[in-house]
Amino acid sequence: MVKVLVAYMSKTGNTRKVAEAMFEEIDGEKEIKPIDEVDTIEGYDVAFLGFPIHQEGPDKKAARLLEQHCTEGRKVVLFITHAAPGDNPELPPMLDKFRQAARGAEIVGFFDCQGQLDKSTKRIMSMLPSAKLRRWAREDNSAGQPDQARLDRARAFSRSVMERLHDIGREPQAASAGRNLKMEYFHASKYGNGARVAEEFKKQMAGRGIAVNVRHVREAKPREIPPADLYLFSSPGRMGKPIGDMSRFLKEARLPAGARCAILTTELAPQPDKSGRLPSEEELGKCQRMIPIMDQMVREKGLVNVARTRVFVTGLKGPPEEGWQEKVAAFAAQIAPSLSPSAEASPARPPVLTAA
Ligand SMILES: Cc1cc2nc3c(=O)[nH]c(=O)nc-3n(C[C@H](O)[C@H](O)[C@H](O)COP(=O)(O)O)c2cc1C
């Protein structure tokens, strides 16, 4: 029997609502309380720890509590609420700060969703000197969050994490030790660029003893994805979004919460304007939204995204920009350690429950 703690920090009630929804789905021995009332998470098999984003990450107290509780040997599930919409490109680095603060423990699941920005904070933000905060207040669309759909997603996530934890308890120790590492790579290449990138990636990983099964999404059934140590999703862009085939595949994909994944996009290289100036990252992020959209889709499934990259192509139909093989090699090098038996996210531990 797994003993579970759900603990949360919540100023305006959003994170508490998510905590309660997750708590209801947990069977067996369980406790829920504000994190202020938690002395230690020792004695629990897993602790769900929830926080709001404050000023682009955990506030000082949240960071301190995460560092205090997330120590060697502890298993934690993080859940975060934020006013930024899920596909906001500014969000992933904010969420990464929570992972960083919790890195001493094994992060066995990660969930986030929007939570209403309270009115007084919004009013203050709209009057501050910072142009960024004023923009956030102006663009805020978080009213009414977390809504029923998000709370349902939190429940489904909690069930899925608990199912995995129960399964792991039943798995013989030897089952995962010493076996071959395996990746499932799904691409939606239209003009062959994504397919070339996939083959190069496969070659790079083969050199490291990691088998990569590459398939076009049209050749794969999203509801019958075989178990793997990591899933890679690669898409070309269409009008700044992932191509329809990939969006549909990701929407339908059935994968266990906590499974590791990575995202790669093949995007048109930034074009200079008449004066020869290239767009800034911020300008680019406004029109090229493939990575944030795919990021959000995998997060909504409770997957843990360990890496993301863009490979530029020189024209609408390609070819990939010079040096693309090096970029793919760097991406493979970034991913491989998270699969290595000696790494933190070790497959000798339950593979789908570890995080970057
Ligand atoms: C002081 C303060 C700072 C915040 N900073 C951010 C931020 O940087 N990014 C963001 O997406 N939301 C931000 N928010 C919004 C909260 O993260 C969001 O409303 C959250 O759901 C609140 O959770 P709670 O009701 O559990 O306190 C901030 C809220 C407050 C009060």
PDBQT file of the ligand as one rigid body, heavy atoms in Angstrom, charges set to zero:
ROOT
HETATM    1  C1  LIG A 401       2.522  38.138  -6.409  1.00  0.00    +0.000 C 
HETATM    2  C2  LIG A 401       2.058  37.294  -7.553  1.00  0.00    +0.000 A 
HETATM    3  C3  LIG A 401       2.939  37.077  -8.620  1.00  0.00    +0.000 A 
HETATM    4  C4  LIG A 401       2.531  36.284  -9.705  1.00  0.00    +0.000 A 
HETATM    5  N1  LIG A 401       3.401  36.057 -10.739  1.00  0.00    +0.000 NA
HETATM    6  C5  LIG A 401       3.022  35.284 -11.794  1.00  0.00    +0.000 A 
HETATM    7  C6  LIG A 401       3.917  35.011 -12.864  1.00  0.00    +0.000 A 
HETATM    8  O1  LIG A 401       5.067  35.460 -12.879  1.00  0.00    +0.000 OA
HETATM    9  N2  LIG A 401       3.496  34.226 -13.886  1.00  0.00    +0.000 N 
HETATM   10  C7  LIG A 401       2.220  33.698 -13.887  1.00  0.00    +0.000 A 
HETATM   11  O2  LIG A 401       1.889  32.978 -14.847  1.00  0.00    +0.000 OA
HETATM   12  N3  LIG A 401       1.362  33.921 -12.900  1.00  0.00    +0.000 NA
HETATM   13  C8  LIG A 401       1.726  34.694 -11.848  1.00  0.00    +0.000 A 
HETATM   14  N4  LIG A 401       0.843  34.925 -10.804  1.00  0.00    +0.000 N 
HETATM   15  C9  LIG A 401      -0.488  34.301 -10.865  1.00  0.00    +0.000 C 
HETATM   16  C10 LIG A 401      -0.603  33.062  -9.999  1.00  0.00    +0.000 C 
HETATM   17  O3  LIG A 401       0.453  32.163 -10.248  1.00  0.00    +0.000 OA
HETATM   18  C11 LIG A 401      -1.913  32.306 -10.272  1.00  0.00    +0.000 C 
HETATM   19  O4  LIG A 401      -2.996  33.148 -10.175  1.00  0.00    +0.000 OA
HETATM   20  C12 LIG A 401      -2.028  31.112  -9.350  1.00  0.00    +0.000 C 
HETATM   21  O5  LIG A 401      -3.035  30.266  -9.813  1.00  0.00    +0.000 OA
HETATM   22  C13 LIG A 401      -2.354  31.527  -7.921  1.00  0.00    +0.000 C 
HETATM   23  O6  LIG A 401      -2.458  30.372  -7.143  1.00  0.00    +0.000 OA
HETATM   24  P1  LIG A 401      -3.105  30.381  -5.685  1.00  0.00    +0.000 P 
HETATM   25  O7  LIG A 401      -4.544  30.808  -5.848  1.00  0.00    +0.000 OA
HETATM   26  O8  LIG A 401      -3.029  28.972  -5.252  1.00  0.00    +0.000 OA
HETATM   27  O9  LIG A 401      -2.353  31.320  -4.842  1.00  0.00    +0.000 OA
HETATM   28  C14 LIG A 401       1.223  35.707  -9.724  1.00  0.00    +0.000 A 
HETATM   29  C15 LIG A 401       0.369  35.944  -8.647  1.00  0.00    +0.000 A 
HETATM   30  C16 LIG A 401       0.761  36.732  -7.575  1.00  0.00    +0.000 A 
HETATM   31  C17 LIG A 401      -0.189  36.973  -6.444  1.00  0.00    +0.000 C 
ENDROOT
TORSDOF 0
